[in-house]
Amino acid sequence: MKLRNVSLIGAPTDVGAGARGASMGPEALRVAGLAEALIRRDVDVVDRGNLVGPANPWKPPVEGYRHYDEVVAWNRIVHDAVYAELKTGRMPMLLGGDHCLGLGSIAAVAHHCRDVGKKLRVLWLDAHTDFNTSELTPSGNIHGMPVACLCGFGPKDLVEIGGHVPAIQTKWVRQIGIRSVDEGERAFVHQHDLEVFDMRFIDEMGMRHTMELALATLDDNTHLHVSFDVDFLDPVMAPGVGTTVGGGPTYREAHLCMEMIHDTGRLASLDIMELNPALDVRNQTALVAVDLIESLFGKSTLMRK
């Protein structure tokens, strides 16, 4: 059964990022008409407003982590907010904010799935695998580490968010659109058999086949979570991110990706991350993101019967 009740949760912080501005992402999505677009798709929308957490101190990394205490605090806040919505039977839609917050969000989803006995599938739509550790990272920015932390590779305070270590198994994750991976991180990805559909795979096999594989074996007892980093998109159409990487999915490929997710009827939680209005052009990236979210909720050129 498709969830048609969505709770918007703003997480206005960029503590995990290397550029300022993602803290303005939630408001940019609201200005771009996210709630109105969902309502047009017959979705019951409640905007919970913005979460409140520590400010960004904008300091250099310490022992391989930048803004560690602030990142821990924000992810605990996000975990509790997302978990609370899931307990009420509503679909949480987390408006980021940088992608370090995917840790708190997905830890909450995994927590909920353990409570109710559901399987979890995570689609990680991103230009980056975000599978770094403090030993591997060239930057210390924790938005490059959430998948690793979720899989149990990271410091105690982060891996224990959600109350279970690891929060998820690597085999539950499908990463799509990857095209930028640090050297040490690449070896770590292979070591732990993370399932990655990078841009070469999409170029060779097409988005349709990619998504068929990424969505395979979903059933009525599967909770599908999508963590959508806006830098998944090609920067030609989505310039408003702090970590642009050329050669991403085209506009139509991105829509097909979202439409096929919708067709499963399994979507149950969503992150929209890394939108940076400070680097955008006339809110173009937010408008594209909202357009894609509409496809995730059933918009298509001709409704299929």
C-alpha positions as a printed NumPy array, in Angstrom:
array([[  0.   ,   0.   ,   0.   ],
       [  1.347,   3.417,  -0.996],
       [  1.725,   5.865,   1.852],
       [ -0.087,   9.09 ,   1.027],
       [  0.594,  10.988,   4.254],
       [  3.847,  12.908,   4.41 ],
       [  5.462,  14.856,   7.227],
       [  8.042,  17.426,   6.108],
       [ 10.914,  17.795,   8.592],
       [ 13.441,  20.564,   8.002],
       [ 17.025,  19.973,   9.157],
       [ 18.744,  23.304,   8.479],
       [ 22.424,  22.578,   9.052],
       [ 25.646,  22.227,   7.096],
       [ 27.869,  20.975,   9.964],
       [ 28.868,  17.882,   7.991],
       [ 29.759,  19.685,   4.769],
       [ 32.804,  21.432,   3.379],
       [ 30.854,  24.438,   2.075],
       [ 28.309,  26.608,   3.838],
       [ 24.766,  26.977,   2.525],
       [ 23.007,  23.59 ,   2.764],
       [ 21.433,  24.913,   5.962],
       [ 19.175,  26.974,   3.692],
       [ 18.023,  23.91 ,   1.75 ],
       [ 14.751,  23.255,   3.603],
       [ 13.472,  26.784,   2.966],
       [ 14.485,  26.654,  -0.699],
       [ 12.419,  23.475,  -1.135],
       [  9.455,  25.13 ,   0.546],
       [  9.816,  28.215,  -1.671],
       [  9.962,  25.922,  -4.714],
       [  6.523,  24.611,  -3.77 ],
       [  7.262,  21.14 ,  -2.408],
       [  4.176,  20.919,  -0.191],
       [  1.908,  22.283,  -2.919],
       [  3.314,  19.813,  -5.456],
       [  2.624,  16.89 ,  -3.124],
       [ -0.894,  18.138,  -2.396],
       [ -1.546,  18.169,  -6.167],
       [ -0.714,  14.454,  -6.08 ],
       [ -3.402,  13.883,  -3.409],
       [ -0.847,  13.573,  -0.61 ],
       [ -1.8  ,  14.609,   2.923],
       [  1.078,  16.955,   3.87 ],
       [  1.99 ,  18.223,   7.315],
       [  4.991,  20.54 ,   7.635],
       [  6.593,  19.985,  11.041],
       [  8.829,  23.023,  10.566],
       [ 12.558,  22.996,  11.234],
       [ 14.47 ,  21.015,  13.83 ],
       [ 16.768,  23.03 ,  16.081],
       [ 20.349,  21.994,  16.777],
       [ 23.809,  23.441,  17.361],
       [ 25.191,  26.139,  15.081],
       [ 28.013,  25.445,  12.633],
       [ 31.278,  26.526,  14.343],
       [ 33.132,  26.375,  10.987],
       [ 36.35 ,  24.929,  12.38 ],
       [ 38.989,  22.578,  10.933],
       [ 38.899,  18.805,  11.529],
       [ 40.063,  17.308,  14.816],
       [ 41.435,  13.728,  14.682],
       [ 39.843,  13.106,  11.279],
       [ 36.389,  14.545,  12.054],
       [ 35.055,  18.012,  11.4  ],
       [ 32.431,  19.363,  13.812],
       [ 32.107,  15.948,  15.462],
       [ 30.046,  17.002,  18.486],
       [ 27.662,  19.069,  16.36 ],
       [ 27.213,  16.217,  13.863],
       [ 26.42 ,  13.776,  16.681],
       [ 23.888,  16.204,  18.178],
       [ 22.138,  16.881,  14.863],
       [ 21.908,  13.187,  13.978],
       [ 20.38 ,  12.333,  17.346],
       [ 17.804,  15.08 ,  16.834],
       [ 17.037,  13.83 ,  13.308],
       [ 16.788,  10.222,  14.496],
       [ 14.225,  11.11 ,  17.137],
       [ 12.119,  13.239,  14.768],
       [ 12.063,  10.665,  11.944],
       [ 11.397,   7.784,  14.354],
       [  8.496,   9.679,  15.938],
       [  6.814,  10.152,  12.534],
       [  7.241,   6.497,  11.599],
       [  5.642,   5.418,  14.874],
       [  2.518,   7.395,  13.959],
       [  2.289,   5.699,  10.555],
       [  3.291,   8.772,   8.551],
       [  6.027,   9.039,   5.926],
       [  8.903,  11.254,   7.085],
       [ 10.454,  13.445,   4.394],
       [ 13.674,  14.944,   5.722],
       [ 14.633,  18.24 ,   4.083],
       [ 18.381,  18.751,   4.403],
       [ 20.781,  19.969,   5.266],
       [ 23.942,  18.116,   4.353],
       [ 24.076,  14.368,   3.839],
       [ 25.679,  13.537,   7.188],
       [ 22.043,  13.647,   8.378],
       [ 21.288,  10.531,   6.354],
       [ 22.889,   8.716,   9.275],
       [ 20.255,   9.825,  11.785],
       [ 17.418,   9.417,   9.306],
       [ 18.28 ,   5.891,   8.152],
       [ 19.192,   4.794,  11.69 ],
       [ 15.647,   5.825,  12.672],
       [ 14.142,   3.908,   9.753],
       [ 16.18 ,   0.81 ,  10.664],
       [ 15.081,   1.231,  14.303],
       [ 11.438,   1.318,  13.178],
       [ 11.898,  -1.703,  10.903],
       [ 13.296,  -3.71 ,  13.816],
       [ 10.276,  -2.678,  15.897],
       [  7.716,  -3.835,  13.34 ],
       [  9.591,  -6.776,  11.795],
       [ 10.094,  -5.306,   8.333],
       [ 12.999,  -5.704,   5.93 ],
       [ 14.779,  -2.528,   4.826],
       [ 16.007,  -1.486,   1.4  ],
       [ 17.952,   1.771,   1.087],
       [ 18.402,   3.497,  -2.272],
       [ 21.301,   5.956,  -2.011],
       [ 21.045,   8.371,  -4.967],
       [ 24.326,  10.263,  -4.971],
       [ 27.448,  11.166,  -6.909],
       [ 29.465,   9.824,  -3.943],
       [ 29.417,   6.566,  -1.983],
       [ 29.845,   8.394,   1.367],
       [ 31.687,   5.336,   2.693],
       [ 34.691,   7.131,   4.161],
       [ 36.176,   6.778,   7.634],
       [ 38.379,   9.16 ,   9.623],
       [ 41.413,   7.173,   8.417],
       [ 40.396,   7.347,   4.751],
       [ 38.863,  10.819,   4.403],
       [ 40.952,  13.521,   2.742],
       [ 38.738,  16.269,   4.227],
       [ 37.337,  15.19 ,   7.598],
       [ 33.863,  16.262,   6.437],
       [ 31.392,  13.818,   7.948],
       [ 28.93 ,  14.124,   5.051],
       [ 31.334,  11.732,   3.331],
       [ 30.917,   9.079,   6.045],
       [ 27.22 ,   8.344,   6.808],
       [ 26.943,   5.031,   4.927],
       [ 30.097,   3.733,   6.609],
       [ 28.791,   4.79 ,  10.029],
       [ 25.417,   3.154,   9.384],
       [ 27.246,  -0.072,   8.521],
       [ 29.206,   0.07 ,  11.783],
       [ 32.444,   1.674,  10.612],
       [ 32.971,   4.82 ,  12.625],
       [ 33.141,   6.29 ,  16.122],
       [ 30.947,   4.975,  18.935],
       [ 28.692,   8.055,  19.199],
       [ 27.756,   7.87 ,  15.514],
       [ 27.482,   4.122,  14.931],
       [ 25.248,   3.697,  18.   ],
       [ 22.584,   6.2  ,  16.899],
       [ 19.388,   4.165,  16.674],
       [ 20.491,   1.772,  19.389],
       [ 21.788,  -1.084,  17.241],
       [ 25.291,  -1.672,  15.817],
       [ 25.45 ,  -1.842,  12.906],
       [ 22.254,   0.036,  12.148],
       [ 22.076,  -1.572,   8.701],
       [ 23.829,  -4.234,   6.619],
       [ 25.698,  -3.25 ,   3.453],
       [ 23.557,  -5.774,   1.54 ],
       [ 20.467,  -3.663,   2.216],
       [ 21.911,  -0.678,   0.287],
       [ 21.848,   0.064,  -3.44 ],
       [ 23.858,   3.089,  -4.545],
       [ 22.94 ,   4.741,  -7.845],
       [ 24.663,   7.457,  -9.909],
       [ 28.087,   7.152,  -8.242],
       [ 30.932,   8.869, -10.087],
       [ 33.304,  10.283,  -7.452],
       [ 35.004,   8.002,  -4.929],
       [ 38.194,   8.724,  -2.966],
       [ 41.094,   6.292,  -3.485],
       [ 41.066,   4.677,  -0.039],
       [ 37.282,   4.698,  -0.017],
       [ 37.159,   2.742,  -3.285],
       [ 39.08 ,  -0.171,  -1.764],
       [ 36.862,  -0.048,   1.33 ],
       [ 33.712,  -0.211,  -0.834],
       [ 35.039,  -3.332,  -2.595],
       [ 36.15 ,  -4.885,   0.689],
       [ 32.62 ,  -4.717,   2.083],
       [ 30.728,  -5.577,  -1.133],
       [ 28.633,  -2.42 ,  -1.245],
       [ 26.294,  -2.707,  -4.232],
       [ 27.108,   0.275,  -6.434],
       [ 25.512,   1.125,  -9.778],
       [ 27.971,   3.762, -10.921],
       [ 27.606,   5.98 , -13.964],
       [ 29.513,   3.568, -16.19 ],
       [ 26.988,   0.854, -15.306],
       [ 24.125,   3.252, -16.097],
       [ 25.819,   4.291, -19.36 ],
       [ 26.253,   0.66 , -20.424],
       [ 23.027,  -0.887, -19.128],
       [ 20.616,   2.059, -19.011],
       [ 18.618,   3.477, -16.121],
       [ 15.731,   1.05 , -16.602],
       [ 17.885,  -2.064, -16.097],
       [ 19.758,  -0.365, -13.251],
       [ 16.543,   0.354, -11.375],
       [ 15.128,  -3.119, -12.066],
       [ 18.173,  -4.566, -10.312],
       [ 18.156,  -1.99 ,  -7.506],
       [ 14.467,  -2.65 ,  -6.797],
       [ 14.538,  -6.425,  -7.251],
       [ 13.099,  -8.702,  -4.549],
       [ 11.065,  -5.978,  -2.819],
       [  7.936,  -7.435,  -1.247],
       [  5.015,  -6.423,   0.982],
       [  7.255,  -6.684,   4.035],
       [  9.933,  -4.302,   2.718],
       [ 10.297,  -0.694,   3.844],
       [ 11.874,   1.291,   0.987],
       [ 13.899,   4.338,   1.993],
       [ 15.289,   6.756,  -0.595],
       [ 18.156,   9.046,   0.364],
       [ 18.367,  11.578,  -2.464],
       [ 21.482,  13.742,  -2.547],
       [ 20.798,  16.469,  -5.093],
       [ 24.367,  16.098,  -6.446],
       [ 23.088,  12.777,  -7.883],
       [ 21.875,  14.975, -10.741],
       [ 24.076,  16.377, -13.467],
       [ 25.186,  19.898, -12.418],
       [ 23.995,  21.299, -15.748],
       [ 20.444,  21.071, -14.412],
       [ 21.253,  21.111, -10.687],
       [ 24.106,  23.542,  -9.95 ],
       [ 22.997,  24.294,  -6.38 ],
       [ 25.133,  21.776,  -4.486],
       [ 28.481,  22.099,  -2.742],
       [ 30.05 ,  19.011,  -4.348],
       [ 29.107,  19.068,  -8.04 ],
       [ 30.448,  16.25 , -10.219],
       [ 29.878,  16.307, -13.963],
       [ 28.453,  13.377, -15.892],
       [ 25.423,  12.615, -13.757],
       [ 22.035,  11.255, -14.84 ],
       [ 20.129,  13.301, -17.388],
       [ 16.787,  14.908, -16.634],
       [ 14.87 ,  12.012, -18.188],
       [ 17.044,   9.333, -16.555],
       [ 16.426,  10.932, -13.173],
       [ 12.675,  11.016, -13.778],
       [ 12.657,   7.367, -14.874],
       [ 14.509,   6.482, -11.679],
       [ 11.854,   8.231,  -9.578],
       [  8.944,   6.855, -11.611],
       [ 10.159,   3.284, -11.207],
       [ 10.519,   3.774,  -7.457],
       [  6.934,   5.042,  -7.366],
       [  5.738,   2.049,  -9.383],
       [  6.89 ,  -0.341,  -6.63 ],
       [  4.388,   1.157,  -4.181],
       [  6.939,   0.566,  -1.406],
       [  8.348,   4.047,  -0.748],
       [  7.998,   4.697,   2.986],
       [ 10.573,   7.389,   3.872],
       [ 12.711,   9.937,   2.043],
       [ 15.683,  12.278,   2.493],
       [ 16.316,  15.265,   0.194],
       [ 19.871,  16.336,   0.937],
       [ 22.662,  18.778,   0.06 ],
       [ 20.576,  21.428,  -1.7  ],
       [ 22.66 ,  24.596,  -1.393],
       [ 20.757,  27.749,  -2.436],
       [ 23.899,  29.87 ,  -1.948],
       [ 25.381,  28.116,  -4.986],
       [ 22.161,  27.911,  -7.016],
       [ 20.759,  30.015,  -9.854],
       [ 17.281,  31.459,  -9.221],
       [ 16.336,  28.391,  -7.107],
       [ 16.678,  26.22 , -10.221],
       [ 17.983,  23.169,  -8.338],
       [ 15.172,  23.254,  -5.778],
       [ 12.612,  23.455,  -8.591],
       [ 14.171,  20.447, -10.343],
       [ 14.21 ,  18.533,  -7.05 ],
       [ 10.518,  19.247,  -6.465],
       [  9.735,  18.162, -10.032],
       [ 11.497,  14.841,  -9.373],
       [  9.739,  14.341,  -6.055],
       [  6.441,  14.736,  -7.92 ],
       [  7.507,  11.822, -10.141],
       [  8.325,   9.859,  -6.984],
       [  4.687,  10.393,  -5.977],
       [  3.089,   9.443,  -9.269],
       [  3.438,  12.283, -11.76 ],
       [  4.013,  11.021, -15.291],
       [  3.339,  12.17 , -18.843],
       [  0.478,   9.713, -19.351],
       [ -0.818,   7.772, -16.368],
       [ -0.276,   4.059, -17.029],
       [ -3.248,   1.821, -16.416]])
